[in-house]
């Protein structure tokens, strides 16, 4: 296995948690195997391992982009990841307020609705 895959799997597990990654790996089949390899090597092994931003900042940027794009399923997963990366509930709130200004109130409204039960259960 390549170093980027091994690094990616380590970071992916650290950020998303073993339970999530184990589920994704178990659900991999011939159709999705190349995609799972791709995201592990490139998203997690090449980008999330870069030294230019720490994981807290990467999580905040990721939350903002997913909220702006309306990617609710991924947003929920990354709210949990942000908490794991040390982002506080208040910081998540500030990110989503920023989304409201730059991506629109409907996007922020939906993002708050996605994040709220996750933060309430933490």
N, CA, C and O atoms as a Tinker XYZ file with bonds, in Angstrom:
   488  protein
     1  N      0.829000   -1.194000    0.000000    73     2
     2  CA     0.000000    0.000000    0.000000    64     1     3
     3  C      0.863000    1.243000    0.000000    63     2     4     5
     4  O      1.966000    1.255000    0.547000    81     3
     5  N      0.348000    2.279000   -0.617000    73     3     6
     6  CA     1.104000    3.520000   -0.690000    64     5     7
     7  C      1.097000    4.236000    0.648000    63     6     8     9
     8  O      0.211000    4.027000    1.478000    81     7
     9  N      2.094000    5.079000    0.844000    73     7    10
    10  CA     2.174000    5.874000    2.059000    64     9    11
    11  C      0.971000    6.799000    2.180000    63    10    12    13
    12  O      0.452000    6.990000    3.280000    81    11
    13  N      0.516000    7.378000    1.068000    73    11    14
    14  CA    -0.628000    8.278000    1.136000    64    13    15
    15  C     -1.898000    7.523000    1.549000    63    14    16    17
    16  O     -2.754000    8.085000    2.232000    81    15
    17  N     -2.025000    6.266000    1.142000    73    15    18
    18  CA    -3.184000    5.482000    1.565000    64    17    19
    19  C     -3.094000    5.193000    3.057000    63    18    20    21
    20  O     -4.076000    5.364000    3.779000    81    19
    21  N     -1.929000    4.757000    3.526000    73    19    22
    22  CA    -1.767000    4.443000    4.951000    64    21    23
    23  C     -1.950000    5.698000    5.804000    63    22    24    25
    24  O     -2.645000    5.663000    6.819000    81    23
    25  N     -1.331000    6.800000    5.394000    73    23    26
    26  CA    -1.507000    8.065000    6.115000    64    25    27
    27  C     -2.971000    8.486000    6.090000    63    26    28    29
    28  O     -3.520000    8.933000    7.097000    81    27
    29  N     -3.591000    8.337000    4.931000    73    27    30
    30  CA    -4.990000    8.714000    4.781000    64    29    31
    31  C     -5.910000    7.904000    5.662000    63    30    32    33
    32  O     -6.833000    8.450000    6.266000    81    31
    33  N     -5.673000    6.621000    5.742000    73    31    34
    34  CA    -6.519000    5.770000    6.586000    64    33    35
    35  C     -6.332000    6.127000    8.055000    63    34    36    37
    36  O     -7.296000    6.118000    8.820000    81    35
    37  N     -5.117000    6.439000    8.453000    73    35    38
    38  CA    -4.856000    6.832000    9.843000    64    37    39
    39  C     -5.594000    8.126000   10.173000    63    38    40    41
    40  O     -6.286000    8.210000   11.188000    81    39
    41  N     -5.445000    9.137000    9.312000    73    39    42
    42  CA    -6.094000   10.430000    9.552000    64    41    43
    43  C     -7.610000   10.289000    9.461000    63    42    44    45
    44  O     -8.337000   10.862000   10.272000    81    43
    45  N     -8.075000    9.550000    8.504000    73    43    46
    46  CA    -9.521000    9.336000    8.343000    64    45    47
    47  C    -10.110000    8.745000    9.618000    63    46    48    49
    48  O    -11.169000    9.175000   10.077000    81    47
    49  N     -9.426000    7.765000   10.186000    73    47    50
    50  CA    -9.893000    7.148000   11.433000    64    49    51
    51  C     -9.827000    8.125000   12.601000    63    50    52    53
    52  O    -10.733000    8.163000   13.434000    81    51
    53  N     -8.759000    8.912000   12.661000    73    51    54
    54  CA    -8.613000    9.883000   13.748000    64    53    55
    55  C     -9.686000   10.966000   13.679000    63    54    56    57
    56  O    -10.188000   11.408000   14.712000    81    55
    57  N    -10.037000   11.393000   12.474000    73    55    58
    58  CA   -10.997000   12.488000   12.300000    64    57    59
    59  C    -12.439000   11.992000   12.353000    63    58    60    61
    60  O    -13.274000   12.592000   13.030000    81    59
    61  N    -12.736000   10.915000   11.653000    73    59    62
    62  CA   -14.118000   10.444000   11.548000    64    61    63
    63  C    -14.486000    9.377000   12.563000    63    62    64    65
    64  O    -15.667000    9.147000   12.824000    81    63
    65  N    -13.490000    8.728000   13.134000    73    63    66
    66  CA   -13.742000    7.663000   14.099000    64    65    67
    67  C    -13.746000    6.293000   13.448000    63    66    68    69
    68  O    -14.132000    6.129000   12.291000    81    67
    69  N    -13.307000    5.322000   14.222000    73    67    70
    70  CA   -13.221000    3.948000   13.713000    64    69    71
    71  C    -14.568000    3.405000   13.264000    63    70    72    73
    72  O    -14.651000    2.728000   12.239000    81    71
    73  N    -15.624000    3.694000   14.017000    73    71    74
    74  CA   -16.935000    3.151000   13.683000    64    73    75
    75  C    -17.377000    3.584000   12.281000    63    74    76    77
    76  O    -17.851000    2.766000   11.492000    81    75
    77  N    -17.219000    4.863000   11.984000    73    75    78
    78  CA   -17.603000    5.358000   10.659000    64    77    79
    79  C    -16.741000    4.727000    9.565000    63    78    80    81
    80  O    -17.261000    4.261000    8.552000    81    79
    81  N    -15.436000    4.717000    9.772000    73    79    82
    82  CA   -14.529000    4.184000    8.745000    64    81    83
    83  C    -14.748000    2.689000    8.566000    63    82    84    85
    84  O    -14.762000    2.199000    7.436000    81    83
    85  N    -14.918000    1.961000    9.658000    73    83    86
    86  CA   -15.177000    0.522000    9.547000    64    85    87
    87  C    -16.449000    0.256000    8.750000    63    86    88    89
    88  O    -16.499000   -0.675000    7.946000    81    87
    89  N    -17.470000    1.070000    8.971000    73    87    90
    90  CA   -18.728000    0.921000    8.229000    64    89    91
    91  C    -18.513000    1.199000    6.738000    63    90    92    93
    92  O    -19.019000    0.466000    5.889000    81    91
    93  N    -17.760000    2.259000    6.422000    73    91    94
    94  CA   -17.489000    2.593000    5.019000    64    93    95
    95  C    -16.678000    1.491000    4.343000    63    94    96    97
    96  O    -16.951000    1.131000    3.198000    81    95
    97  N    -15.695000    0.963000    5.040000    73    95    98
    98  CA   -14.868000   -0.111000    4.484000    64    97    99
    99  C    -15.709000   -1.372000    4.273000    63    98   100   101
   100  O    -15.586000   -2.037000    3.244000    81    99
   101  N    -16.555000   -1.695000    5.238000    73    99   102
   102  CA   -17.401000   -2.885000    5.128000    64   101   103
   103  C    -18.399000   -2.762000    3.975000    63   102   104   105
   104  O    -18.761000   -3.761000    3.353000    81   103
   105  N    -18.841000   -1.532000    3.691000    73   103   106
   106  CA   -19.802000   -1.309000    2.615000    64   105   107
   107  C    -19.147000   -1.217000    1.243000    63   106   108   109
   108  O    -19.849000   -1.112000    0.237000    81   107
   109  N    -17.830000   -1.254000    1.181000    73   107   110
   110  CA   -17.123000   -1.146000   -0.093000    64   109   111
   111  C    -17.346000   -2.399000   -0.926000    63   110   112   113
   112  O    -17.264000   -3.521000   -0.424000    81   111
   113  N    -17.626000   -2.191000   -2.193000    73   111   114
   114  CA   -17.773000   -3.306000   -3.121000    64   113   115
   115  C    -16.983000   -2.991000   -4.387000    63   114   116   117
   116  O    -16.259000   -1.996000   -4.438000    81   115
   117  N    -17.116000   -3.818000   -5.388000    73   115   118
   118  CA   -16.346000   -3.624000   -6.615000    64   117   119
   119  C    -16.643000   -2.275000   -7.269000    63   118   120   121
   120  O    -15.764000   -1.676000   -7.888000    81   119
   121  N    -17.876000   -1.800000   -7.131000    73   119   122
   122  CA   -18.256000   -0.528000   -7.732000    64   121   123
   123  C    -17.643000    0.662000   -6.999000    63   122   124   125
   124  O    -17.243000    1.636000   -7.636000    81   123
   125  N    -17.565000    0.597000   -5.675000    73   123   126
   126  CA   -17.113000    1.744000   -4.873000    64   125   127
   127  C    -15.658000    1.660000   -4.422000    63   126   128   129
   128  O    -15.146000    2.614000   -3.836000    81   127
   129  N    -14.990000    0.557000   -4.675000    73   127   130
   130  CA   -13.620000    0.360000   -4.173000    64   129   131
   131  C    -12.658000    1.436000   -4.669000    63   130   132   133
   132  O    -11.863000    1.957000   -3.887000    81   131
   133  N    -12.718000    1.773000   -5.940000    73   131   134
   134  CA   -11.815000    2.800000   -6.463000    64   133   135
   135  C    -12.092000    4.163000   -5.829000    63   134   136   137
   136  O    -11.165000    4.931000   -5.573000    81   135
   137  N    -13.358000    4.461000   -5.579000    73   135   138
   138  CA   -13.706000    5.732000   -4.944000    64   137   139
   139  C    -13.203000    5.773000   -3.502000    63   138   140   141
   140  O    -12.657000    6.787000   -3.068000    81   139
   141  N    -13.380000    4.692000   -2.763000    73   139   142
   142  CA   -12.884000    4.634000   -1.384000    64   141   143
   143  C    -11.363000    4.797000   -1.349000    63   142   144   145
   144  O    -10.830000    5.498000   -0.490000    81   143
   145  N    -10.682000    4.158000   -2.268000    73   143   146
   146  CA    -9.232000    4.311000   -2.366000    64   145   147
   147  C     -8.863000    5.762000   -2.682000    63   146   148   149
   148  O     -7.938000    6.320000   -2.092000    81   147
   149  N     -9.593000    6.359000   -3.613000    73   147   150
   150  CA    -9.362000    7.739000   -4.031000    64   149   151
   151  C     -9.506000    8.717000   -2.864000    63   150   152   153
   152  O     -8.612000    9.529000   -2.626000    81   151
   153  N    -10.630000    8.647000   -2.132000    73   151   154
   154  CA   -10.821000    9.599000   -1.039000    64   153   155
   155  C     -9.833000    9.358000    0.102000    63   154   156   157
   156  O     -9.401000   10.299000    0.768000    81   155
   157  N     -9.482000    8.100000    0.321000    73   155   158
   158  CA    -8.519000    7.813000    1.386000    64   157   159
   159  C     -7.155000    8.371000    1.032000    63   158   160   161
   160  O     -6.508000    9.003000    1.867000    81   159
   161  N     -6.708000    8.143000   -0.206000    73   159   162
   162  CA    -5.381000    8.628000   -0.620000    64   161   163
   163  C     -5.337000   10.139000   -0.768000    63   162   164   165
   164  O     -4.420000   10.783000   -0.258000    81   163
   165  N     -6.312000   10.713000   -1.458000    73   163   166
   166  CA    -6.215000   12.136000   -1.795000    64   165   167
   167  C     -6.818000   13.062000   -0.738000    63   166   168   169
   168  O     -6.147000   13.980000   -0.267000    81   167
   169  N     -8.065000   12.831000   -0.365000    73   167   170
   170  CA    -8.678000   13.729000    0.623000    64   169   171
   171  C     -7.961000   13.612000    1.965000    63   170   172   173
   172  O     -7.559000   14.615000    2.555000    81   171
   173  N     -7.808000   12.393000    2.434000    73   171   174
   174  CA    -7.255000   12.179000    3.778000    64   173   175
   175  C     -5.745000   12.060000    3.782000    63   174   176   177
   176  O     -5.105000   12.565000    4.705000    81   175
   177  N     -5.148000   11.418000    2.797000    73   175   178
   178  CA    -3.705000   11.182000    2.788000    64   177   179
   179  C     -2.874000   12.293000    2.179000    63   178   180   181
   180  O     -1.684000   12.403000    2.472000    81   179
   181  N     -3.477000   13.117000    1.339000    73   179   182
   182  CA    -2.734000   14.200000    0.688000    64   181   183
   183  C     -3.139000   15.582000    1.212000    63   182   184   185
   184  O     -2.274000   16.422000    1.456000    81   183
   185  N     -4.436000   15.827000    1.386000    73   183   186
   186  CA    -4.883000   17.166000    1.787000    64   185   187
   187  C     -4.949000   17.308000    3.310000    63   186   188   189
   188  O     -4.369000   18.242000    3.865000    81   187
   189  N     -5.642000   16.402000    3.988000    73   187   190
   190  CA    -5.781000   16.528000    5.451000    64   189   191
   191  C     -4.455000   16.348000    6.180000    63   190   192   193
   192  O     -4.358000   16.702000    7.355000    81   191
   193  N     -3.449000   15.817000    5.534000    73   191   194
   194  CA    -2.133000   15.648000    6.185000    64   193   195
   195  C     -1.188000   16.806000    5.906000    63   194   196   197
   196  O     -0.083000   16.833000    6.448000    81   195
   197  N     -1.588000   17.755000    5.081000    73   195   198
   198  CA    -0.714000   18.895000    4.764000    64   197   199
   199  C     -0.493000   19.743000    6.013000    63   198   200   201
   200  O     -1.390000   19.859000    6.849000    81   199
   201  N      0.687000   20.333000    6.146000    73   199   202
   202  CA     0.997000   21.104000    7.352000    64   201   203
   203  C      0.438000   22.525000    7.373000    63   202   204   205
   204  O      0.511000   23.181000    8.412000    81   203
   205  N     -0.108000   23.019000    6.285000    73   203   206
   206  CA    -0.493000   24.426000    6.202000    64   205   207
   207  C     -1.647000   24.848000    7.100000    63   206   208   209
   208  O     -1.717000   26.009000    7.504000    81   207
   209  N     -2.555000   23.926000    7.423000    73   207   210
   210  CA    -3.683000   24.198000    8.313000    64   209   211
   211  C     -3.771000   23.062000    9.322000    63   210   212   213
   212  O     -3.544000   21.902000    8.981000    81   211
   213  N     -4.100000   23.400000   10.560000    73   211   214
   214  CA    -4.299000   22.321000   11.527000    64   213   215
   215  C     -5.696000   21.724000   11.339000    63   214   216   217
   216  O     -6.507000   22.253000   10.579000    81   215
   217  N     -5.963000   20.645000   12.022000    73   215   218
   218  CA    -7.237000   19.938000   11.839000    64   217   219
   219  C     -8.433000   20.772000   12.282000    63   218   220   221
   220  O     -9.503000   20.663000   11.683000    81   219
   221  N     -8.286000   21.586000   13.294000    73   219   222
   222  CA    -9.393000   22.434000   13.724000    64   221   223
   223  C     -9.797000   23.376000   12.594000    63   222   224   225
   224  O    -10.981000   23.516000   12.290000    81   223
   225  N     -8.815000   24.016000   11.978000    73   223   226
   226  CA    -9.108000   24.944000   10.881000    64   225   227
   227  C     -9.685000   24.183000    9.697000    63   226   228   229
   228  O    -10.661000   24.630000    9.094000    81   227
   229  N     -9.102000   23.047000    9.355000    73   227   230
   230  CA    -9.639000   22.241000    8.247000    64   229   231
   231  C    -11.090000   21.858000    8.509000    63   230   232   233
   232  O    -11.919000   21.884000    7.599000    81   231
   233  N    -11.395000   21.503000    9.750000    73   231   234
   234  CA   -12.778000   21.164000   10.088000    64   233   235
   235  C    -13.707000   22.358000    9.902000    63   234   236   237
   236  O    -14.801000   22.211000    9.355000    81   235
   237  N    -13.286000   23.533000   10.348000    73   235   238
   238  CA   -14.120000   24.733000   10.185000    64   237   239
   239  C    -14.357000   25.044000    8.714000    63   238   240   241
   240  O    -15.481000   25.357000    8.319000    81   239
   241  N    -13.325000   24.962000    7.912000    73   239   242
   242  CA   -13.458000   25.210000    6.477000    64   241   243
   243  C    -14.402000   24.180000    5.856000    63   242   244   245
   244  O    -15.258000   24.525000    5.041000    81   243
   245  N    -14.241000   22.932000    6.242000    73   243   246
   246  CA   -15.083000   21.859000    5.709000    64   245   247
   247  C    -16.543000   22.080000    6.088000    63   246   248   249
   248  O    -17.430000   21.920000    5.250000    81   247
   249  N    -16.801000   22.448000    7.344000    73   247   250
   250  CA   -18.179000   22.725000    7.767000    64   249   251
   251  C    -18.797000   23.834000    6.928000    63   250   252   253
   252  O    -19.935000   23.716000    6.474000    81   251
   253  N    -18.051000   24.904000    6.725000    73   251   254
   254  CA   -18.574000   26.029000    5.956000    64   253   255
   255  C    -18.908000   25.614000    4.524000    63   254   256   257
   256  O    -19.964000   25.967000    3.998000    81   255
   257  N    -18.012000   24.871000    3.907000    73   255   258
   258  CA   -18.261000   24.468000    2.519000    64   257   259
   259  C    -19.436000   23.506000    2.413000    63   258   260   261
   260  O    -20.278000   23.658000    1.527000    81   259
   261  N    -19.506000   22.525000    3.297000    73   259   262
   262  CA   -20.609000   21.570000    3.238000    64   261   263
   263  C    -21.943000   22.249000    3.511000    63   262   264   265
   264  O    -22.948000   21.929000    2.875000    81   263
   265  N    -21.957000   23.183000    4.454000    73   263   266
   266  CA   -23.192000   23.925000    4.722000    64   265   267
   267  C    -23.588000   24.752000    3.503000    63   266   268   269
   268  O    -24.754000   24.755000    3.110000    81   267
   269  N    -22.637000   25.444000    2.909000    73   267   270
   270  CA   -22.917000   26.278000    1.745000    64   269   271
   271  C    -23.439000   25.452000    0.570000    63   270   272   273
   272  O    -24.281000   25.911000   -0.201000    81   271
   273  N    -22.936000   24.248000    0.448000    73   271   274
   274  CA   -23.344000   23.381000   -0.655000    64   273   275
   275  C    -24.599000   22.560000   -0.348000    63   274   276   277
   276  O    -25.112000   21.860000   -1.221000    81   275
   277  N    -25.090000   22.646000    0.885000    73   275   278
   278  CA   -26.288000   21.893000    1.253000    64   277   279
   279  C    -26.067000   20.402000    1.364000    63   278   280   281
   280  O    -26.991000   19.617000    1.152000    81   279
   281  N    -24.863000   20.009000    1.692000    73   279   282
   282  CA   -24.522000   18.584000    1.797000    64   281   283
   283  C    -24.771000   18.097000    3.224000    63   282   284   285
   284  O    -23.833000   17.911000    3.999000    81   283
   285  N    -26.034000   17.894000    3.556000    73   283   286
   286  CA   -26.453000   17.643000    4.934000    64   285   287
   287  C    -25.864000   16.371000    5.534000    63   286   288   289
   288  O    -25.439000   16.380000    6.690000    81   287
   289  N    -25.830000   15.291000    4.783000    73   287   290
   290  CA   -25.294000   14.036000    5.317000    64   289   291
   291  C    -23.821000   14.192000    5.669000    63   290   292   293
   292  O    -23.385000   13.797000    6.751000    81   291
   293  N    -23.066000   14.766000    4.755000    73   291   294
   294  CA   -21.645000   15.001000    5.006000    64   293   295
   295  C    -21.452000   16.035000    6.109000    63   294   296   297
   296  O    -20.517000   15.924000    6.902000    81   295
   297  N    -22.318000   17.031000    6.169000    73   295   298
   298  CA   -22.224000   18.045000    7.216000    64   297   299
   299  C    -22.381000   17.411000    8.588000    63   298   300   301
   300  O    -21.602000   17.709000    9.494000    81   299
   301  N    -23.356000   16.559000    8.759000    73   299   302
   302  CA   -23.560000   15.887000   10.049000    64   301   303
   303  C    -22.307000   15.105000   10.445000    63   302   304   305
   304  O    -21.859000   15.178000   11.589000    81   303
   305  N    -21.756000   14.371000    9.510000    73   303   306
   306  CA   -20.550000   13.595000    9.780000    64   305   307
   307  C    -19.405000   14.513000   10.196000    63   306   308   309
   308  O    -18.642000   14.185000   11.105000    81   307
   309  N    -19.286000   15.661000    9.532000    73   307   310
   310  CA   -18.169000   16.563000    9.816000    64   309   311
   311  C    -18.414000   17.448000   11.042000    63   310   312   313
   312  O    -17.456000   17.987000   11.596000    81   311
   313  N    -19.653000   17.613000   11.476000    73   311   314
   314  CA   -19.881000   18.256000   12.782000    64   313   315
   315  C    -19.290000   17.364000   13.864000    63   314   316   317
   316  O    -18.603000   17.843000   14.767000    81   315
   317  N    -19.559000   16.069000   13.770000    73   315   318
   318  CA   -18.975000   15.120000   14.737000    64   317   319
   319  C    -17.448000   15.138000   14.648000    63   318   320   321
   320  O    -16.761000   15.126000   15.669000    81   319
   321  N    -16.929000   15.167000   13.434000    73   319   322
   322  CA   -15.476000   15.192000   13.235000    64   321   323
   323  C    -14.878000   16.469000   13.806000    63   322   324   325
   324  O    -13.811000   16.431000   14.419000    81   323
   325  N    -15.549000   17.596000   13.613000    73   323   326
   326  CA   -15.040000   18.865000   14.142000    64   325   327
   327  C    -14.938000   18.812000   15.660000    63   326   328   329
   328  O    -13.952000   19.274000   16.235000    81   327
   329  N    -15.941000   18.256000   16.301000    73   327   330
   330  CA   -15.882000   18.103000   17.756000    64   329   331
   331  C    -14.690000   17.229000   18.155000    63   330   332   333
   332  O    -13.984000   17.527000   19.118000    81   331
   333  N    -14.481000   16.158000   17.409000    73   331   334
   334  CA   -13.346000   15.266000   17.664000    64   333   335
   335  C    -12.021000   16.000000   17.463000    63   334   336   337
   336  O    -11.025000   15.687000   18.115000    81   335
   337  N    -12.020000   16.971000   16.561000    73   335   338
   338  CA   -10.810000   17.752000   16.274000    64   337   339
   339  C    -10.642000   18.944000   17.203000    63   338   340   341
   340  O     -9.727000   19.746000   17.018000    81   339
   341  N    -11.509000   19.071000   18.195000    73   339   342
   342  CA   -11.352000   20.134000   19.180000    64   341   343
   343  C    -12.097000   21.420000   18.889000    63   342   344   345
   344  O    -11.918000   22.407000   19.603000    81   343
   345  N    -12.933000   21.436000   17.853000    73   343   346
   346  CA   -13.744000   22.607000   17.565000    64   345   347
   347  C    -14.904000   22.610000   18.569000    63   346   348   349
   348  O    -15.554000   21.584000   18.768000    81   347
   349  N    -15.157000   23.743000   19.190000    73   347   350
   350  CA   -16.222000   23.826000   20.187000    64   349   351
   351  C    -17.574000   24.080000   19.531000    63   350   352   353
   352  O    -17.652000   24.472000   18.367000    81   351
   353  N    -18.627000   23.852000   20.292000    73   351   354
   354  CA   -19.975000   24.140000   19.797000    64   353   355
   355  C    -20.110000   25.624000   19.456000    63   354   356   357
   356  O    -20.730000   25.976000   18.452000    81   355
   357  N    -19.536000   26.486000   20.281000    73   355   358
   358  CA   -19.594000   27.926000   19.990000    64   357   359
   359  C    -18.860000   28.263000   18.695000    63   358   360   361
   360  O    -19.316000   29.117000   17.935000    81   359
   361  N    -17.745000   27.613000   18.436000    73   359   362
   362  CA   -17.019000   27.856000   17.183000    64   361   363
   363  C    -17.810000   27.352000   15.981000    63   362   364   365
   364  O    -17.816000   27.992000   14.929000    81   363
   365  N    -18.475000   26.210000   16.130000    73   363   366
   366  CA   -19.324000   25.699000   15.052000    64   365   367
   367  C    -20.455000   26.695000   14.779000    63   366   368   369
   368  O    -20.780000   26.967000   13.623000    81   367
   369  N    -21.046000   27.231000   15.834000    73   367   370
   370  CA   -22.088000   28.248000   15.681000    64   369   371
   371  C    -21.556000   29.447000   14.889000    63   370   372   373
   372  O    -22.234000   29.949000   13.992000    81   371
   373  N    -20.353000   29.900000   15.218000    73   371   374
   374  CA   -19.774000   31.051000   14.509000    64   373   375
   375  C    -19.522000   30.740000   13.040000    63   374   376   377
   376  O    -19.741000   31.592000   12.180000    81   375
   377  N    -19.065000   29.533000   12.747000    73   375   378
   378  CA   -18.863000   29.128000   11.348000    64   377   379
   379  C    -20.192000   29.182000   10.602000    63   378   380   381
   380  O    -20.258000   29.685000    9.480000    81   379
   381  N    -21.242000   28.669000   11.220000    73   379   382
   382  CA   -22.545000   28.631000   10.549000    64   381   383
   383  C    -23.149000   30.029000   10.407000    63   382   384   385
   384  O    -23.857000   30.293000    9.435000    81   383
   385  N    -22.887000   30.912000   11.344000    73   383   386
   386  CA   -23.305000   32.304000   11.180000    64   385   387
   387  C    -22.602000   32.934000    9.981000    63   386   388   389
   388  O    -23.215000   33.676000    9.212000    81   387
   389  N    -21.325000   32.637000    9.828000    73   387   390
   390  CA   -20.553000   33.142000    8.690000    64   389   391
   391  C    -21.138000   32.609000    7.381000    63   390   392   393
   392  O    -21.208000   33.328000    6.383000    81   391
   393  N    -21.558000   31.343000    7.397000    73   391   394
   394  CA   -22.205000   30.758000    6.225000    64   393   395
   395  C    -23.450000   31.563000    5.861000    63   394   396   397
   396  O    -23.715000   31.808000    4.685000    81   395
   397  N    -24.205000   31.969000    6.868000    73   395   398
   398  CA   -25.419000   32.731000    6.613000    64   397   399
   399  C    -25.151000   34.020000    5.859000    63   398   400   401
   400  O    -25.944000   34.416000    5.005000    81   399
   401  N    -24.053000   34.672000    6.163000    73   399   402
   402  CA   -23.710000   35.926000    5.499000    64   401   403
   403  C    -23.218000   35.689000    4.078000    63   402   404   405
   404  O    -23.626000   36.394000    3.155000    81   403
   405  N    -22.347000   34.705000    3.897000    73   403   406
   406  CA   -21.691000   34.539000    2.595000    64   405   407
   407  C    -22.337000   33.502000    1.680000    63   406   408   409
   408  O    -22.121000   33.539000    0.469000    81   407
   409  N    -23.122000   32.581000    2.230000    73   407   410
   410  CA   -23.757000   31.571000    1.379000    64   409   411
   411  C    -25.280000   31.642000    1.418000    63   410   412   413
   412  O    -25.955000   30.976000    0.634000    81   411
   413  N    -25.810000   32.435000    2.313000    73   411   414
   414  CA   -27.251000   32.625000    2.362000    64   413   415
   415  C    -27.890000   32.052000    3.612000    63   414   416   417
   416  O    -27.437000   31.056000    4.177000    81   415
   417  N    -28.964000   32.719000    4.023000    73   415   418
   418  CA   -29.669000   32.311000    5.232000    64   417   419
   419  C    -30.298000   30.926000    5.136000    63   418   420   421
   420  O    -30.266000   30.196000    6.126000    81   419
   421  N    -30.870000   30.521000    4.000000    73   419   422
   422  CA   -31.411000   29.166000    3.937000    64   421   423
   423  C    -30.341000   28.086000    4.172000    63   422   424   425
   424  O    -30.608000   27.081000    4.831000    81   423
   425  N    -29.148000   28.293000    3.639000    73   423   426
   426  CA   -28.067000   27.318000    3.848000    64   425   427
   427  C    -27.684000   27.250000    5.326000    63   426   428   429
   428  O    -27.510000   26.163000    5.877000    81   427
   429  N    -27.555000   28.402000    5.958000    73   427   430
   430  CA   -27.203000   28.430000    7.377000    64   429   431
   431  C    -28.331000   27.860000    8.229000    63   430   432   433
   432  O    -28.074000   27.125000    9.182000    81   431
   433  N    -29.566000   28.187000    7.901000    73   431   434
   434  CA   -30.709000   27.674000    8.641000    64   433   435
   435  C    -30.714000   26.154000    8.636000    63   434   436   437
   436  O    -30.903000   25.521000    9.675000    81   435
   437  N    -30.506000   25.580000    7.470000    73   435   438
   438  CA   -30.488000   24.115000    7.358000    64   437   439
   439  C    -29.291000   23.541000    8.104000    63   438   440   441
   440  O    -29.412000   22.503000    8.755000    81   439
   441  N    -28.144000   24.195000    8.021000    73   439   442
   442  CA   -26.944000   23.712000    8.714000    64   441   443
   443  C    -27.138000   23.734000   10.224000    63   442   444   445
   444  O    -26.731000   22.801000   10.915000    81   443
   445  N    -27.758000   24.795000   10.743000    73   443   446
   446  CA   -28.058000   24.838000   12.180000    64   445   447
   447  C    -28.977000   23.682000   12.563000    63   446   448   449
   448  O    -28.796000   23.064000   13.612000    81   447
   449  N    -29.967000   23.389000   11.712000    73   447   450
   450  CA   -30.892000   22.286000   11.990000    64   449   451
   451  C    -30.178000   20.938000   12.006000    63   450   452   453
   452  O    -30.528000   20.057000   12.791000    81   451
   453  N    -29.187000   20.779000   11.147000    73   451   454
   454  CA   -28.403000   19.537000   11.118000    64   453   455
   455  C    -27.492000   19.446000   12.336000    63   454   456   457
   456  O    -27.391000   18.389000   12.958000    81   455
   457  N    -26.833000   20.544000   12.679000    73   455   458
   458  CA   -25.842000   20.532000   13.762000    64   457   459
   459  C    -26.475000   20.473000   15.147000    63   458   460   461
   460  O    -25.916000   19.857000   16.054000    81   459
   461  N    -27.616000   21.095000   15.318000    73   459   462
   462  CA   -28.203000   21.232000   16.649000    64   461   463
   463  C    -28.379000   19.915000   17.404000    63   462   464   465
   464  O    -27.946000   19.835000   18.553000    81   463
   465  N    -28.991000   18.876000   16.824000    73   463   466
   466  CA   -29.144000   17.641000   17.603000    64   465   467
   467  C    -27.811000   16.944000   17.901000    63   466   468   469
   468  O    -27.670000   16.271000   18.922000    81   467
   469  N    -26.864000   17.107000   17.026000    73   467   470
   470  CA   -25.537000   16.513000   17.257000    64   469   471
   471  C    -24.869000   17.202000   18.436000    63   470   472   473
   472  O    -24.308000   16.540000   19.310000    81   471
   473  N    -24.928000   18.521000   18.464000    73   471   474
   474  CA   -24.313000   19.269000   19.548000    64   473   475
   475  C    -25.071000   19.054000   20.862000    63   474   476   477
   476  O    -24.462000   19.052000   21.932000    81   475
   477  N    -26.372000   18.876000   20.791000    73   475   478
   478  CA   -27.169000   18.650000   21.994000    64   477   479
   479  C    -26.876000   17.293000   22.626000    63   478   480   481
   480  O    -27.005000   17.119000   23.838000    81   479
   481  N    -26.479000   16.334000   21.790000    73   479   482
   482  CA   -26.208000   14.987000   22.315000    64   481   483
   483  C    -24.779000   14.814000   22.777000    63   482   484   485
   484  O    -24.435000   13.803000   23.391000    81   483
   485  N    -23.934000   15.812000   22.481000    73   483   486
   486  CA   -22.527000   15.713000   22.852000    64   485   487
   487  C    -22.289000   16.095000   24.291000    63   486   488
   488  O    -21.151000   16.063000   24.758000    81   487
